[in-house]
C-alpha cells in the first residue's frame, strides 16, 4: 500500500504538472475590446488529470492489458491478476502453473474483455476466458513468438473470437480462431485452426509484426493495417456477404499479385506501435498515430478512398529532448486532438493540430521506469504502469482550447465548431476573423464578422469610414440591425436612419453612371427590400417623417412613392399622382386599397378629369361607400361640368337608388333635381315607380312639388298631390291637364263619400261650365254613383233644354221608387219578427219541468228534494249549495267578490225579516207590529228577491257541466295542485 508521503507526492504532481499552455490571450490576437468578462469562480481542471491507483502489487508488474473495463496484469513469473473495474474490490488471481523458465512476453485482450491471449517467451501461448478460471494452452500456436493480434470486432463474442489475425516476431501473419467451449472428445483445444495467410519483410528479411488492426468499411470492404519496425502495410479487399466466417485469406490473396501498399521510413528504433482514435464505442476509428523511428505519423482514416485508407498524413518529429540512446518513446495513445507519448520517466501530450507539447508529466524515480501505456476504448481512460504502481489519466474537455489553435492557424470555421457554447470565446474568435479579413481587404466578410462581436460599435464603424468602404459599412450596419432586440428602439432607429442615408447615397452615385444600370437596379431592389422588412416595420412607421425627409432631400420620388405604399400612406401616393396629372394612376391606387376616406377626399379632383372611371370605381366599391358623402363632388361638377360629367352623375345616382336601394332622402332629392333639369322623361317614371303611399317613398314631397312646379311638370305635381292626400288640389290641377286624370284623383278618397262627391262636382262643373259639354257631364253621373241629376242641374245654363238629360231624370225617379219599395219590405219584415219574439216570450213563461221524488243532485248524488235546487234545460239538477261550490272556482275574481257581497246582503235581509216577526205582550203593540211587519215583509221580500235574482244570474246562468264554464276549464287538472299530495296520501 502507498504511504502518506507517496500520496502527498502524487497530489503535488497532479496539482502542478509541467504544462505548456498554448492558449492565446486577447492581446495576441489583436482584440482591443470585448463585451464579455471572463470570471472563473474556481481553478479550471487540467485536460489530463492523473490519478494513482491505490494498489501495491505483491510482485513486480510485468505486463498489463485493459479493455471494456476488464483489467489483466501479469505479476512476477507465474501469477495473473484479473480485476473487473465495475467491481474493483473483487480481484481474481490465477496461477499459470508454469514450472520452466518461461515468462510472459505480452498480453492481448479483445475489445469485449472476454478473451485473453498470453504470449510466453518460450514461443508458447495460453488462453483464458473471462468466465473461467482455467488457463488453456493454444497448442497450434506453439513455436511462434506472438507480437500482435488483430481482433475481429464484427464477429467476436464472449465465447468465440471469430477469425482473427496473429502476427509473429518472424513477420508471419496467421489466421486463427479461439473458442471458449470445451470442444469434442477428440478436440479439447480452444484454438479451432491456425493457418498462415501472409508474411511481411523489411529490406528483404522477415520483420516482426509489431501491430495489427482489422476494420470494416462500406460495401463489405475490409481494411487490414499491419506495422513492422519501419513499415506500415495496408491490405484492402472485399468479403462476400455471408462469408465473413471464412476469414481473411481472400483479402491477402487479392493483394498477392501486387505488392502490398506500405509506407516506409528510414530510421529503425527496434519496434513501432500504432494507435487509433474512435469517437464512439463500437464504431470505426477516425484517426491513427504510428510511433516509429522518424517520429509520429498522424493522419485520418478515409474508408471511401480506393487506393489507400490513410489520408491527410503528416509526420510530427520527436522533440529535441528525446534521445534514443537513453529515453526512447515506449508507447503511444491517440485522443481526439492529442497523442500521448510514454517515455521512461514522463508522459508528453502533443497536439495533433500544431505538433506542440501541451502537457508534460514527470514521474518520480521511486516508482521505477514506465513500462507501457494503454487506452481503454470503452471508458476513454489511459492507463500507465511501472513495476511498482499503476496510474490512470482522466481526459476532461479535451476540446476546450482547440478553438484557439484553429484560430491561430486562421481556420476560423473549424474554430467555431469548438466554441459554440462559449460566447466569450466565440466573440474573441469572430473579432480575430474580422481583423484578419479587414487586413486582407475582404471588407464585406470582415463587416459580417464584426457585426457578431461585442466590440465597440463606434470604433468598427470608424474603421470602415476611414477605409472608405461604404458597402462594408452598410453590411455591418445591416447585420447589427438584425441582431438587435425589439426592445432596443433607440439603436434600431439610429441604424435604420443611417442605412437609409447610405442606400440613398449609393443610389445617387449609381444613377448618374449609365454603365452601372444593372448594379443600380440591384441596389434599388435591395433598398426596397430593406424598406419593406417586416422586422423593422414598426421603427420605419414611427420615423416615417424622417425617412420622407431623407427621400425628398435626395429627390428620390419613385422610392418615396414605394415607401408610402409600404407605410399604407396612400394619401401621399395619390396626392403625388394628382400633382403630376396622372389621375388614372391615382384612381388605380384608390381602387386597389379601397380606402373610403380617400375616396371622399380625392373624388372631387378625379371626377373633374376622369368622370367615367371614377363612377366605375364607385360602383365597384358598392355599399362600402356612403353616397351621401360623395354628393359635394357630384353637385360641384353637375353644375359646372360637361355633359359627360352630368351623365355619369345621373348614372351613379341611379345605381344608388335602384341597385343599392339607398333610402336616404338627400340622394333621392338630388336624383329628382337632376331628372328635372337634364332628364325630364325619367322624372314621371321615377315618381310612379317610387310608390303612391307616403311610407313607401324616400324623397321630400314638398321639395319635389316645388321642383316640379318650377319646371312646369303639372302631371308630376298632380301625382305628388295625390301622395300627399291633397285631393282637391290634385283635381284642380288635373283639370288643367286632362279630365280623365282628374277623375282618377276624384275616386281616391274611398272612405270619405262627401269629399268624393265634392270632387266629382268640381269635375262636373268644369265640364259643364268650361268645356260646355253636356254629354260628358252626363257621363260623370254614370262614373260616380254619388252624383244625382239634381246635383249638377244648377251648373247648367238657363237656355239648356231638358231633352239633353231627360233620360237621366227618368232614371233618377225610377231609383227613388225602387228605394221606397225596399223600405216598405224592410218594415213588413221587422213587424213579423217582433210578433214571433212576443210569442216565444209567452211560451217561455208557461214552460215547466217535472222532478221525480227519486231524482238526485248531479254533484253530491243525494236526493234532490231535500234542499233548494236548480233544474236546467239540459236535464242536470243541482242543490243550491252544490251548484254554488261547483261554479265558484271557475268564476273570475270580480264575480267571486260580487257573489260574496250578494250573499252578505241576502243574509242581512233574512235576519232583518226574522226580527220583525217576533210577538209583543200588548195588543196595541201587536197590531202596530203586524202592520209594520207586513210593510217590512213587503220591503224585505222585494229586496231578497232582487238579491236572489242577481245570485242566480251569476251561478245559474248556465249549466256548469254543459255550459261555457266547462269548456274554459278544459286545461285545468282534475285535482287541484295544492291538494295533490293530500289526495295521493289518501289512496295509500
Residue pairs with C-beta under 8 A, 6 or more apart in sequence:
1 54
1 56
2 10
2 52
2 54
2 56
2 389
6 52
6 366
7 52
9 364
9 366
10 50
10 51
10 52
13 50
13 361
13 362
13 363
13 364
14 49
14 50
14 51
17 46
17 48
17 50
17 359
17 360
17 361
18 359
18 360
18 361
18 362
19 46
19 358
19 359
19 360
20 356
20 357
20 358
20 359
20 360
21 358
21 401
22 351
22 354
22 356
22 358
22 401
22 404
22 405
23 401
23 404
24 404
24 407
24 408
26 34
26 428
29 407
29 408
29 428
29 431
29 432
29 435
30 431
30 432
30 435
31 428
31 431
31 432
31 435
31 455
32 455
32 456
32 459
33 454
33 455
33 456
33 459
34 424
34 427
34 428
34 431
34 453
34 454
34 455
35 427
35 453
35 454
35 455
36 423
36 424
36 427
36 454
37 424
38 424
45 396
46 359
46 396
47 338
47 349
47 358
47 359
47 395
47 396
47 397
47 398
47 400
47 401
48 340
48 347
48 349
48 359
48 361
48 393
48 394
48 395
49 393
49 394
49 395
49 396
50 361
50 391
50 392
50 393
51 391
51 392
51 393
51 394
52 389
52 390
52 391
53 389
53 390
53 391
53 392
55 389
55 390
56 388
56 389
57 73
57 75
57 81
57 388
58 75
58 76
59 75
59 76
59 79
60 75
60 76
60 387
60 388
61 73
61 74
61 75
61 371
61 385
61 386
61 387
61 388
61 390
62 73
62 74
62 75
62 76
62 103
62 104
62 387
63 73
63 74
63 104
63 105
63 106
63 107
63 372
64 71
64 72
64 73
64 74
64 107
64 371
64 372
64 374
64 383
64 385
64 390
65 71
65 72
65 73
65 107
65 108
65 109
65 116
65 374
66 72
66 85
66 109
66 374
66 376
66 383
67 109
67 110
67 111
67 112
67 113
67 376
67 377
67 378
68 111
68 112
68 113
68 376
68 377
68 378
69 84
69 85
69 86
69 113
69 376
69 378
69 379
70 82
70 83
70 84
70 85
70 109
70 113
70 114
70 130
71 82
71 83
71 84
71 85
71 383
72 80
72 81
72 82
72 83
72 107
72 109
72 116
73 80
73 81
73 107
73 385
73 390
74 80
74 81
74 104
74 107
74 118
75 81
77 98
77 103
78 95
78 96
78 97
78 98
79 93
79 94
79 95
79 96
80 93
80 94
80 95
80 96
80 118
80 128
80 135
81 91
81 92
81 93
81 94
82 91
82 92
82 93
82 94
82 116
82 130
83 90
83 91
83 92
84 90
85 379
92 133
94 128
94 133
94 135
96 104
96 118
96 126
96 135
97 135
98 120
100 122
101 122
102 120
102 121
102 122
102 124
103 120
103 121
104 118
104 119
104 120
104 121
105 119
105 120
105 121
105 145
105 146
106 119
106 146
106 147
107 116
107 117
107 118
107 119
108 116
108 117
108 118
108 119
108 146
108 148
108 149
109 115
109 116
110 116
110 151
110 156
110 161
111 151
111 153
111 156
111 377
112 156
112 157
112 158
113 130
113 378
114 129
114 130
114 131
114 157
114 158
114 159
114 180
115 127
115 129
115 130
115 156
115 161
115 178
115 180
116 127
116 128
116 129
116 130
117 125
117 126
117 127
117 138
117 146
117 149
117 178
118 125
118 126
118 127
118 128
118 135
119 125
119 145
119 146
119 147
120 126
121 145
123 142
123 143
123 144
123 145
124 137
124 138
124 141
124 142
125 137
125 138
125 141
125 142
125 144
125 146
126 135
126 136
126 137
126 138
127 135
127 136
127 137
127 138
127 178
127 190
127 191
128 134
128 135
128 136
129 158
129 159
129 180
130 158
131 158
131 180
132 180
136 189
136 190
137 189
138 178
138 189
138 190
138 191
138 194
139 189
139 191
140 176
140 189
140 191
140 193
140 194
141 166
141 174
141 176
141 191
141 194
144 166
144 168
144 169
144 170
144 172
144 174
145 168
145 169
145 170
146 166
146 167
146 168
146 169
147 167
147 168
147 169
147 208
147 209
147 210
148 166
148 167
148 209
148 210
148 211
148 212
148 226
149 164
149 165
149 166
149 167
149 212
150 164
150 165
150 166
150 167
150 212
150 213
150 214
150 224
150 226
151 161
151 164
151 214
152 161
152 162
152 163
152 164
152 214
153 214
153 215
153 216
153 282
154 162
154 216
154 244
155 161
155 162
155 163
155 244
155 245
156 162
156 164
158 180
159 179
159 180
159 181
160 177
160 178
160 179
160 180
160 181
161 177
161 178
161 179
162 177
162 244
162 245
163 175
163 176
163 177
163 244
163 245
163 246
163 247
163 248
164 175
164 176
164 177
164 178
164 214
165 173
165 174
165 175
165 176
165 197
165 212
165 214
165 224
165 226
165 248
166 173
166 174
166 175
166 176
166 194
167 173
167 174
167 200
167 208
167 209
167 210
167 211
167 212
167 226
168 174
168 208
168 209
169 208
169 209
170 199
170 206
170 208
171 199
171 200
171 201
171 202
171 206
171 207
171 208
171 209
171 228
172 196
172 198
172 199
172 206
172 209
173 196
173 197
173 198
173 199
173 200
173 209
173 212
173 226
173 252
174 194
174 195
174 196
174 197
175 193
175 194
175 195
175 196
175 197
175 247
175 248
175 249
176 191
176 192
176 193
176 194
176 195
177 191
177 192
177 193
177 247
178 190
178 191
178 192
179 190
179 192
180 190
182 188
183 189
183 190
195 249
197 247
197 248
197 249
197 252
198 235
198 252
199 206
200 206
200 207
200 209
200 226
200 228
200 231
200 233
201 207
202 228
202 229
202 230
202 231
202 264
202 268
207 228
207 229
207 231
208 228
208 229
208 271
209 226
209 227
209 228
210 227
210 228
210 229
210 271
210 272
210 273
210 274
211 225
211 226
211 227
211 272
211 273
211 274
212 224
212 225
212 226
212 227
213 224
213 225
213 226
213 274
213 276
213 285
214 222
214 223
214 224
214 248
215 222
215 223
215 224
215 225
215 284
215 285
215 301
215 303
215 309
216 222
216 223
216 284
217 223
217 284
217 303
217 304
218 303
218 304
219 238
220 238
220 239
220 240
220 241
221 236
221 237
221 238
221 303
222 236
222 237
222 238
222 239
222 248
222 251
223 234
223 235
223 236
223 303
223 309
224 233
224 234
224 235
224 236
224 248
224 251
224 252
225 232
225 233
225 234
225 235
225 274
225 288
225 309
226 232
226 233
226 235
227 233
227 272
227 273
227 274
227 290
227 292
228 272
229 268
229 269
229 270
229 271
229 272
229 292
229 293
230 264
230 265
230 266
230 267
230 268
230 272
230 292
230 293
231 262
231 263
231 264
231 265
232 262
232 263
232 264
232 274
232 290
232 292
232 297
233 260
233 261
233 262
234 260
234 261
234 262
234 308
234 309
234 310
235 251
235 252
235 255
235 260
235 261
236 251
236 255
236 261
236 306
236 309
237 250
237 251
237 252
237 254
237 255
238 254
239 246
239 250
239 251
243 250
261 307
261 308
263 297
263 310
263 313
265 292
265 293
265 294
265 297
265 315
266 293
266 294
267 292
267 293
267 294
268 293
269 292
269 293
269 324
269 328
272 290
272 291
272 292
272 293
273 290
273 291
273 331
273 332
274 288
274 289
274 290
274 291
274 332
275 288
275 289
275 291
275 332
275 333
275 334
275 339
275 375
276 285
276 287
276 288
276 289
276 301
276 334
277 285
277 286
277 287
277 288
277 289
277 334
277 335
277 336
278 284
278 285
278 286
278 377
279 286
279 336
281 377
281 378
284 301
284 303
285 301
286 300
286 301
287 298
287 299
287 300
287 301
287 334
287 352
288 297
288 298
288 299
288 300
288 301
288 310
288 334
289 296
289 297
289 298
289 332
289 334
289 339
289 352
290 296
290 297
290 298
291 329
291 331
291 332
291 341
293 324
294 315
294 317
295 315
295 316
295 317
295 318
296 315
296 316
296 318
296 332
296 339
296 341
296 350
297 313
297 314
297 315
298 313
298 314
298 315
298 316
298 334
298 339
298 352
299 310
299 311
299 312
299 313
299 314
300 310
300 311
300 312
301 309
301 310
301 311
302 308
302 309
302 310
302 311
303 309
305 311
316 350
316 352
316 355
317 355
318 329
318 341
319 348
319 357
321 327
322 328
322 329
322 343
326 344
327 343
327 344
327 345
328 343
328 344
329 341
329 342
329 343
330 342
330 343
330 344
330 370
330 371
330 372
330 373
331 341
331 342
331 372
331 373
331 374
332 339
332 340
332 341
332 342
332 373
333 339
333 340
333 342
333 373
333 374
333 375
333 382
334 340
334 352
334 375
335 375
335 395
335 398
336 398
336 399
337 351
337 352
337 353
337 398
337 399
337 402
338 349
338 350
338 351
338 352
338 358
338 359
338 398
339 349
339 350
339 352
340 347
340 348
340 349
340 350
340 373
340 382
340 393
341 347
341 348
341 350
342 370
342 372
342 373
342 384
343 370
344 369
344 370
345 362
345 363
345 365
345 369
345 370
346 360
346 361
346 362
346 363
346 370
347 359
347 360
347 361
347 363
347 370
347 373
347 384
347 393
348 357
348 359
348 360
349 357
349 358
349 359
349 360
350 356
350 357
350 358
351 357
351 358
351 405
353 402
353 405
353 406
353 409
354 405
354 408
354 409
358 401
363 370
363 386
363 391
366 388
367 386
367 388
367 389
368 386
368 387
368 388
368 389
369 386
369 387
370 384
370 385
370 386
371 385
371 386
371 387
372 384
372 385
373 382
373 383
373 384
374 382
374 383
374 384
375 381
375 382
375 383
376 382
376 383
380 395
381 392
381 393
381 394
381 395
382 392
382 393
382 395
383 390
383 391
383 392
383 393
384 390
384 391
384 392
384 393
385 391
399 418
402 415
402 418
403 415
403 416
403 418
403 419
403 422
403 425
403 429
404 415
404 425
405 415
406 412
406 414
406 415
406 418
407 415
407 428
407 429
407 432
407 433
410 436
412 429
412 432
412 433
412 436
415 429
416 426
416 429
419 425
419 426
419 429
420 426
427 453
427 454
430 449
430 450
430 452
430 453
431 449
431 450
431 453
431 455
433 449
434 446
434 447
434 449
434 450
434 453
435 446
437 443
437 445
437 446
437 449
438 446
438 463
438 467
443 464
443 467
443 469
443 471
443 472
444 471
444 472
444 475
446 472
447 464
447 469
447 472
447 473
447 475
447 476
447 479
448 475
448 476
448 479
450 460
450 476
451 475
451 476
451 477
451 478
451 479
451 480
451 483
452 479
452 483
457 480
460 476
461 473
461 476
461 477
464 470
464 472
464 473
464 476
465 473
470 502
470 505
470 506
471 506
473 502
474 499
474 502
474 503
474 506
477 495
477 498
477 499
477 502
478 499
478 530
480 495
481 492
481 495
481 496
481 499
481 536
482 535
484 491
484 492
484 495
486 492
486 538
489 539
492 536
492 539
493 539
493 542
493 543
496 536
496 539
496 540
496 543
497 543
497 546
497 547
497 550
499 530
500 530
500 531
500 547
500 550
501 550
503 523
503 526
503 527
503 530
504 527
504 550
504 551
504 554
504 556
504 559
505 554
506 523
507 520
507 523
507 524
507 527
507 554
507 556
507 559
508 554
508 556
510 516
510 519
510 520
510 523
511 520
513 520
524 559
527 559
528 559
528 562
530 536
531 540
531 547
531 559
531 562
531 563
531 566
532 566
533 540
540 547
540 563
540 566
540 567
541 567
544 563
544 567
544 569
547 563
548 560
548 563
548 572
551 557
551 559
551 560
551 563
552 560
557 576
560 576
561 573
561 576
564 570
564 572
564 573
564 576
565 573
565 589
568 593
570 589
570 590
570 593
570 595
570 598
571 598
571 601
573 586
573 589
574 586
574 589
574 590
574 598
574 602
577 583
577 585
577 586
577 589
578 586
578 602
578 605
578 606
583 605
583 606
583 609
583 610
584 610
584 613
586 602
586 606
587 606
587 610
587 613
587 614
587 617
590 598
590 599
590 602
590 606
590 617
591 617
591 620
591 621
594 621
594 624
596 621
596 624
596 625
596 626
599 617
599 618
599 621
599 625
599 630
600 625
600 629
600 630
603 614
603 618
603 630
603 633
604 632
604 633
604 636
604 637
606 613
606 614
607 614
607 633
607 634
607 637
607 641
607 645
607 648
608 637
608 641
608 645
611 637
611 641
611 644
611 645
611 648
611 649
612 644
612 648
614 648
615 648
615 649
615 651
615 652
618 625
618 630
618 652
618 655
619 652
619 655
622 660
623 660
627 652
627 653
627 656
627 660
627 662
627 664
627 667
628 664
628 666
628 667
630 652
631 666
631 667
631 670
634 649
634 652
634 653
634 670
635 670
637 645
637 649
638 645
638 646
638 649
638 674
641 649
646 674
646 678
649 674
650 671
650 674
650 675
650 678
650 679
653 667
653 670
653 671
653 674
654 671
656 662
656 667
657 667
657 668
657 671
662 668
662 698
663 698
664 698
665 698
665 699
665 700
667 698
668 690
668 697
668 698
668 699
668 700
669 699
669 700
669 703
669 704
671 686
672 683
672 686
672 699
672 703
672 704
672 707
673 707
675 682
675 683
675 686
676 683
676 707
676 708
676 710
676 711
676 713
677 711
680 711
680 713
683 708
683 713
683 716
684 713
684 715
684 716
684 719
687 704
687 716
687 719
687 720
688 719
690 696
690 697
690 698
690 699
691 697
691 723
692 722
692 723
693 723
694 701
694 723
694 724
694 725
697 723
701 720
701 723
701 724
704 716
704 720
705 717
705 720
705 721
705 724
708 714
708 716
708 717
708 720
709 717
714 733
714 736
714 737
715 737
715 741
717 733
718 730
718 733
718 734
718 737
718 741
718 745
721 727
721 729
721 730
721 733
721 745
722 730
722 745
722 748
727 745
727 746
727 748
727 749
727 755
727 759
728 755
728 758
728 759
728 762
730 742
730 745
730 748
731 742
731 745
731 746
731 759
731 762
731 763
732 762
734 741
734 742
734 744
734 745
735 742
735 762
735 763
735 766
735 770
739 763
739 766
739 767
739 771
739 776
742 762
742 763
742 766
743 763
743 780
743 783
745 759
746 756
746 759
746 760
746 762
746 763
746 784
747 756
747 784
749 755
749 756
749 759
750 756
753 786
756 784
756 786
757 784
757 786
757 787
757 791
760 780
760 783
760 784
760 786
760 787
761 787
761 791
761 792
763 780
764 777
764 780
764 787
764 791
764 792
764 795
765 792
765 795
767 773
767 776
767 777
767 780
768 774
768 777
768 792
768 795
768 796
769 795
774 796
774 800
774 804
774 805
775 804
777 792
777 795
777 796
778 804
778 805
778 808
780 787
780 792
781 787
781 788
781 789
781 792
781 808
788 812
789 805
789 808
789 809
789 811
789 812
790 812
793 805
802 809
849 871
851 864
851 865
851 869
851 871
851 877
853 863
853 865
854 863
855 863
855 864
855 865
855 877
856 862
856 863
856 864
856 877
857 863
857 864
857 869
857 877
857 878
857 879
857 882
858 876
858 877
858 878
858 882
858 961
859 878
859 879
859 882
859 883
859 885
859 886
860 879
860 882
862 879
864 877
864 879
866 879
867 879
867 880
867 881
868 879
868 880
869 877
869 878
869 879
869 880
870 877
870 878
870 880
870 883
870 956
871 877
872 878
872 956
872 958
872 959
872 962
873 959
874 959
874 961
874 962
876 959
876 960
876 961
876 962
878 886
878 960
883 955
883 956
883 960
884 955
886 960
887 954
887 955
887 960
887 965
888 896
888 899
888 955
890 960
890 965
890 968
890 969
891 899
891 954
895 954
898 954
899 951
899 954
899 955
902 947
902 950
902 951
902 954
903 951
905 943
905 947
906 944
906 947
906 948
906 951
909 940
909 943
909 944
909 947
910 944
912 936
912 940
913 936
913 937
913 940
913 941
913 944
916 929
916 932
916 933
916 936
916 937
916 940
917 933
917 937
919 926
919 929
920 926
920 928
920 929
957 963
958 964
958 965
960 966
975 983
